[in-house]
Amino acid sequence: MEPKRLYLRPLAPYEDRLLNALAFFRTKRKPTTQAHHCLSMYLRQSEERIMSEVGFYAHSCGVPSMEFLELLYSDPDKAESMIENSVGSGVKEAFDDERDTEPEAPGVEL
């Protein structure tokens, strides 16, 4: 499968300045190139944590971790459906920042 193009919102002013400083000190790279390297580095450093989560859901769905990782990449809707069927609720609903609804049960107000 061909990677989908990734578009990011602009960084907050402080982080934008940090990125530009880092790019400057890394052989004066373009900030977009430096941002690409920063994201790649973060993902490599976070692999164990990310794969632990993938493994949890893969196990609950009865699928090998690497196979589930590929499914998340190629067909995230199918992966979400499998998670909903295996654990009784989906991941998207827990992290959907687009929703603006009140919880059905009492919870912690932040």
C-alpha positions in Angstrom: 0.0 0.0 0.0 1.2 3.5 -0.8 1.6 5.8 2.2 -1.0 8.5 2.5 0.1 12.1 2.4 0.4 13.5 5.9 -0.7 17.1 6.5 -0.1 18.7 9.9 -1.5 21.9 11.3 1.1 24.6 12.1 3.0 24.2 15.3 2.4 26.5 18.3 4.8 29.5 18.3 7.2 28.1 20.8 7.5 24.7 19.2 7.9 26.3 15.8 10.8 28.3 17.1 12.4 25.1 18.6 12.0 23.3 15.3 13.6 26.1 13.4 16.5 26.3 15.9 17.0 22.5 15.6 16.9 22.7 11.8 19.4 25.5 11.9 21.9 23.5 14.0 21.4 20.4 11.8 23.3 21.7 8.8 20.7 24.3 8.2 18.0 21.8 7.1 14.7 23.1 5.9 12.2 23.1 8.8 9.9 20.6 6.9 12.9 18.2 6.6 13.7 18.6 10.2 10.1 18.1 11.2 10.1 14.8 9.2 13.2 13.6 11.0 11.8 14.6 14.4 8.6 12.7 13.8 10.5 9.7 12.6 12.8 9.8 15.6 9.8 10.1 18.0 8.2 7.1 16.4 11.3 5.0 16.6 11.8 5.9 20.3 8.2 5.2 21.1 8.1 1.9 19.2 7.9 -0.3 22.3 5.0 1.7 23.8 3.1 1.9 20.5 3.6 -1.8 19.8 2.5 -2.7 23.3 -0.8 -1.1 22.5 -1.0 -2.7 19.1 -0.2 -6.0 20.8 -3.0 -5.6 23.4 -5.7 -5.0 20.7 -4.2 -7.6 18.4 -4.3 -10.2 21.1 -7.9 -9.3 22.0 -8.8 -9.7 18.3 -6.9 -13.0 17.9 -4.5 -11.6 15.3 -0.7 -11.5 15.4 0.7 -8.1 16.3 2.5 -7.4 13.0 -0.6 -8.4 11.0 -2.7 -6.1 13.1 -0.2 -3.3 12.6 -0.6 -3.7 8.9 -4.4 -3.8 9.2 -4.3 -0.5 11.1 -2.4 1.0 8.3 -4.3 -0.5 5.4 -7.9 -0.7 6.7 -8.3 1.2 10.0 -12.1 0.9 9.8 -11.9 -2.9 9.8 -9.4 -2.8 12.7 -11.8 -0.5 14.6 -14.7 -2.9 13.9 -12.6 -5.9 15.1 -11.8 -4.0 18.3 -15.4 -3.1 18.9 -16.4 -6.7 18.4 -13.7 -8.1 20.7 -13.7 -5.7 23.6 -17.2 -4.2 23.4 -16.2 -0.6 22.5 -14.1 1.1 20.0 -10.9 3.1 20.3 -12.1 6.0 18.2 -14.9 6.9 20.5 -12.5 7.3 23.4 -10.2 9.7 21.6 -12.5 11.5 19.2 -11.7 15.1 19.8 -14.3 16.1 17.2 -17.2 15.1 19.4 -18.7 17.6 21.8 -21.2 15.6 23.8 -21.8 15.1 27.5 -21.0 11.7 29.0 -23.9 9.5 29.7 -22.6 8.5 33.2 -21.1 10.8 35.8 -17.4 11.3 35.2 -14.5 13.5 36.1 -14.9 17.1 34.9 -11.6 18.6 33.7 
